[in-house]
Amino acid sequence: MTKRQEKILKIIIKEYTSNAVPVGSNDLVKKYNLPFSSATLRNEMAKLEKLGFIQKTHISSGRIPTDQGYRYFIDHLIERRESSLAYQKKLELELLKMRTRNIQLERSVGKILSTLSKCLVISGVLDKGEFQNFGIHNLLESPEFTSLDNLSKITTLLDTIDEKINQILKQAEKGEVKIFIGKENPVKEIQNSSMIVSRYEDSEGKDRVIALIGPKSMKYQKNKNLLELAKKLLSQNKFKNNFFKTKK
C-alpha cells in the first residue's frame, strides 16, 4: 500500500469509527484539506476497494472498512502511545466514587471500562472459572447490533463463557493485549464483532482475563489503551492497597 493510500484508509477508518456511516469521497474532500484532487481520491478509494481494504455498502455509494482494512490499520497505522492522562484521571475519579459505595475493585473497573469503551466487558479468574460481564446494553447503541441474531449470539457466548474462554485465550500470550477482528475471532458467536483481550496475573498471583467485545467500528486505539490501563490497575498491588489512601 502506498503512503497516500495509507493516509486515505486511516481517514476512512477514523470517520467510520466516529459516525458508523459509510464514507464517501465528497465527504472527505469537504472535511479534510487533502493535498490531491477529488478525482485522485476517488481513484485511490477504488484501488483500496480492489485490494480488499474497503467495500461499498448496498445502501449507499459510501465505503466502509473491511476486516482486512481494520487489520492493516491496527498492524501498521495505529498510534502506539500510553493511555491519555484524561482517561486515567476519569477512571481514577470514578473508582473513588464506587469505592465509597463499597463496590469491589474488579466490579468497579469493569463497570467504568464498559462505560468509557462503549463495549461489553468480560473479566474473571481463570483458575476458578468465575466470570463477570458488564455493559451489554452498550451494544444496543451500535448499528452493527440492530440485528437480533447478532445480539443473541453474544448472549449465548455469555451463557457459555466458562466453556469458550480457552478458545479465546489459546491465541493470546500472558501479558499481551490481543485484538481479534470479525472472522479472526476464535469463537464463532462473535465473528461479526471485534474483541480486545488480555490475560494477566493479579497482585495475588491469580490468573485473570479481561476482554472488550464490541462492533468492528469500535475505536481500537482508545479501547486498547483503556484495557491496558484497566489491566495495570487490577494487577498492581501498590494501586490496590494504597490508591484510595493517597487520594483522600
Secondary structure, DSSP 4 states (H G I P E B T S, - for coil): --HHHHHHHHHHHHHHHHH-S-B-HHHHHHHS--SS-HHHHHHHHHHHHHHTSEEE-TTSS-EEE-HHHHHHIIIIIS---PPPHHHHHHHHHHHHHHHHTT--HHHHHHHHHHHHHTSEEEEEETTTTEEEEE-GGGGGGSGGG-SHHHHHHHHHHHHTHHHHHHHHHTT--TT-EEEEEGGG-SSGGGTTSEEEEEEEE-TTS-EEEEEEEE-TTS-HHHHHHHHHHHHHHHH-HHHHHHHHHHT-
